[in-house]
């Protein structure tokens, strides 16, 4: 438990930020999983649409400092590479 007023406030802020970060993280993770699922199913047109949503979610997560720029870039690159392999 916090001992001072400022520590109590910091704890409240941390909880709010954690909730916000988890929401952004879950959003991009779900979008990436959806693209991977469609790629394994071989549905290229649906995967392309899902890819746009995933890229957007990753970019928003970077903007909110949930993940680093390089991590998002790596994830986008790997998804694009897997999508390009589909005929």
PEVEN-V464547 format. One line per field, one symbol per residue. phi: phi as a letter, one per 30 degrees, with the letter a starting at -180 (. if undefined). Layout:
phi = ???
//
This chain:
phi = .dcbdddddddddddddddddddddddddddddddddddddicdddddddddddddddddddddidbdedddddddddddddddddd
//
